[in-house]
């Protein structure tokens, strides 16, 4: 019901908001929305964020709180039961390369 009410669009808009705390809270909410969610919700989150934007956020993020929420979101999305369906949407080599780069800074 939340998704049909437009909450996903609102949370995605928060990510680009000039208020940095609101941006972090938007990512926090997306992370929580994806926790133990259905495959459909995970796919909606990925399609809303876009894979290119996910990579861009991972590569350019300088805020540790935001980055931790983003990495937690990805962890939730790649839950064991959905990995085989979700992973082909991403370029696994690029995802691992970006992940290794990110973890150098944490």
DAVENGI-V174060 format. One record per run of one state. SS is the DSSP state (H for helix, E for strand, C for the rest). FROM is the first residue (numbers start at 1). TO is the last residue. If there is no record, write none. Layout:
[[SS	FROM	TO] [SS	FROM	TO]]
//
This chain:
[[C	1	6] [H	7	15] [C	16	19] [H	20	34] [C	35	38] [H	39	49] [C	50	50] [H	51	60] [C	61	63] [H	64	77] [C	78	79] [H	80	89] [C	90	91] [H	92	105] [C	106	106]]
//
